[in-house]
Amino acid sequence: GAPPTSPADGVGKEERPEDVALTLSPAEFTLPQEQELKMDLRWPVHHVTKTIAQAFGLRSPSHRLWLFHSAPSSACEEPLNTHDISRSGGQTLKDLQRNPGYMPMGAGARKPAQLQLHAVEVPFPSDREVAHDVYEQDMCPLCVRFFDSSVREVGSRVIFVSSNGTLQDVVNESAKHLDPTWGISGPLRVLEVANGHVKCRYSPDILVRSLDCFVRKNIFYYSLRVEADTDANLPDEQTLLEISHCDRHSQQAFGQPVLLAVSAMETAGSIKKRIKEKLQVPDAEFKSWRLVRCVRSIKNFLKDDEVWDTDSPESCKLMMEHVHPNPTSSLARQPRYSKPLTIKSG
């Protein structure tokens, strides 16, 4: 949620990997702004959001601000002032401080830590007087993220579809927001991705209410992936395979998986070459990537001349194992210290 480090922020600040990745992103976005505001813990939440809107010069009504304890797109935390809670009118800033997501004491601190809030402006339709009208009229807000052919996020939008709609309605509404500069053309497909794996593949008749994100209020974290459907008419000898990223140290899947049409008896070297070209990974980085075949929880590293589907192709999954480019913990940032110790006798 914090903006990239700049020289003006002071000398000695370490440049974070996520900030470097942010500068390379093809998506256009507005960097977050920070202000320190003094408020009374007895203030109602609607007065808190109104004050925040005025402080940042927002013209939108205060009810269009959702509050979080952390950046909503990188944490599964639900909004603190959702439509059903805010309607009661009894929620105060003190209630937000008592929320389980708030850490009341810093390490070794003698007094409560400063309350930090992330305020996100949600673009509810202009014809709705209050945010909960959207829900009362059986409309469902969704955050869709557009991805190009290299599986890079190039843009995102908040859309509204009927709660009784289908993924075809999501496609139709998403198509209205396409930017020609994104290079996305032709038929679209919608994917629901969670924890590095595709949870729901596209089929136009899938109901919106059957998606996991339908019951989640943090639409920025539980979002949908929209991209060109280049694999709509595959020949019979090809299979559309999900290839996920696997962190070498934690062995956990992460990021956005690749959907690749592979042929029977295709070699691992051929698949790796196509992944490298699709994701535009530099040679120096890709040389350490390894293709892993998973069959019934058993992982095998594939050599370049090995065929990917020799055993049980129907239950076979592929993963690309490599170092996470943006680890989230200090331990993951320094993997060399967590390597097993080998003692040789001599």
Residue pairs with C-beta under 8 A, 6 or more apart in sequence:
1 32
1 70
1 71
1 74
1 118
2 32
2 34
3 31
3 32
4 19
4 22
4 23
4 31
5 13
5 14
5 15
5 16
5 19
17 325
17 326
17 327
17 333
18 326
21 325
21 326
25 152
25 153
26 148
26 152
26 153
26 154
27 152
27 153
27 154
27 155
27 156
28 155
32 118
33 56
35 55
35 56
37 51
37 52
37 55
39 48
39 51
39 93
40 93
41 92
41 93
41 94
41 97
42 92
42 93
42 94
43 51
43 92
43 93
44 89
44 90
44 91
44 92
45 67
45 80
45 81
45 86
45 91
45 92
45 93
45 95
45 96
46 62
46 63
46 86
46 89
48 67
48 93
48 96
49 62
49 63
49 65
49 67
49 81
49 119
50 62
52 58
52 62
52 65
52 117
52 119
53 60
53 61
53 62
53 65
56 119
58 65
58 121
60 121
61 130
63 86
63 130
63 131
64 121
64 122
64 123
64 124
64 131
65 81
65 119
65 120
65 121
65 122
66 72
66 79
66 80
66 81
66 82
66 119
66 120
66 122
67 79
67 80
67 81
67 96
67 117
67 118
67 119
67 120
68 75
68 77
68 79
68 80
68 117
68 118
68 119
68 120
68 218
69 77
69 80
69 99
69 101
69 102
69 116
69 117
69 118
70 77
70 101
70 118
71 118
72 79
72 118
72 120
72 218
72 220
72 221
73 220
73 221
73 223
74 221
75 221
76 216
76 218
76 221
76 222
77 101
77 218
77 221
78 216
78 217
78 218
79 217
79 218
80 96
80 99
80 101
80 117
81 91
81 96
82 217
83 131
83 132
83 134
83 135
84 132
85 91
86 131
86 132
87 132
93 115
96 102
96 115
96 117
97 104
97 112
97 115
102 115
103 113
104 112
104 113
105 112
105 113
106 113
120 220
122 131
122 141
122 158
123 158
124 131
124 134
124 141
125 134
125 160
128 134
128 137
134 141
134 160
138 162
138 163
138 164
139 160
139 161
139 162
139 163
140 160
140 161
140 162
140 163
140 165
140 208
140 209
140 214
141 158
141 159
141 160
141 219
142 158
142 159
142 160
142 161
142 170
142 208
142 213
142 219
142 223
142 224
143 156
143 157
143 158
143 219
143 220
143 222
143 223
143 224
144 156
144 157
144 158
144 159
144 170
144 174
144 177
144 190
144 223
144 224
144 225
144 226
145 153
145 155
145 156
145 223
145 224
145 225
145 226
146 153
146 154
146 155
146 156
146 157
146 174
146 177
146 178
146 179
146 182
146 184
146 226
146 227
147 153
147 154
147 225
147 226
147 227
147 256
148 154
148 182
148 183
148 184
148 227
149 183
149 227
149 228
149 230
149 278
150 278
150 279
150 280
151 227
151 256
151 258
151 278
151 279
153 256
154 179
154 182
154 183
154 184
155 177
155 179
155 182
156 223
157 174
157 177
158 219
159 170
159 173
159 174
159 177
160 173
161 169
161 170
161 173
161 208
162 169
162 208
163 208
163 209
163 214
164 207
164 208
164 209
165 207
165 208
166 204
166 205
166 206
166 207
166 208
167 190
167 202
167 203
167 204
167 205
167 206
167 208
168 204
168 205
169 208
170 190
170 208
170 224
170 226
171 188
171 189
171 190
171 204
171 226
174 188
174 190
174 226
175 188
178 184
184 227
184 228
185 228
186 228
186 229
186 230
187 228
187 229
187 232
188 226
188 227
188 228
188 229
189 202
189 226
189 227
189 228
189 229
189 232
190 202
190 224
190 225
190 226
191 198
191 200
191 201
191 202
191 224
191 225
191 226
191 227
191 259
192 198
192 199
192 200
192 211
192 212
192 213
192 224
192 225
193 199
193 225
193 256
193 257
194 212
194 222
195 252
195 253
195 254
196 244
196 245
196 246
196 252
196 253
196 254
196 255
196 256
196 257
197 242
197 244
197 253
197 257
198 242
198 257
198 259
199 212
200 206
200 210
200 211
200 212
202 229
208 214
211 224
212 222
213 219
213 222
213 223
213 224
216 222
225 256
231 240
231 259
231 261
234 240
234 261
237 263
237 264
238 261
238 262
238 263
239 261
239 262
239 263
239 264
239 313
240 259
240 260
240 261
241 259
241 260
241 261
241 262
241 318
242 257
242 258
242 259
242 317
242 318
243 257
243 258
243 259
243 260
243 271
243 275
243 318
243 319
243 320
244 253
244 255
244 257
244 258
244 317
244 318
244 319
244 320
245 253
245 254
245 255
245 256
245 257
245 319
245 320
245 322
246 252
246 253
246 254
246 292
246 319
246 320
246 321
246 322
247 253
247 254
247 321
247 322
247 323
247 324
247 327
247 332
248 321
248 322
248 323
248 324
248 335
249 323
249 324
249 332
249 335
249 338
250 324
250 332
253 319
254 324
258 275
258 278
258 279
258 320
260 271
260 274
260 275
260 278
262 271
262 308
264 309
264 313
265 307
265 309
266 307
266 308
266 309
267 304
267 305
267 306
267 307
267 308
268 291
268 302
268 303
268 304
268 305
268 306
268 307
268 308
269 304
269 305
271 291
271 308
271 318
272 286
272 289
272 291
272 304
272 320
275 281
275 320
276 286
276 289
281 289
285 322
288 322
288 323
289 320
289 321
289 322
290 301
290 302
290 320
290 321
290 322
291 301
291 302
291 308
291 318
291 319
291 320
291 321
292 299
292 300
292 301
292 302
292 318
292 319
292 320
292 321
293 299
293 300
293 301
293 302
293 308
293 316
293 317
293 318
294 300
294 316
294 317
294 318
294 319
295 311
295 312
295 315
295 316
295 317
296 312
296 315
299 319
301 321
302 308
308 316
308 318
309 316
323 335
324 332
327 333
327 335
331 337
331 338
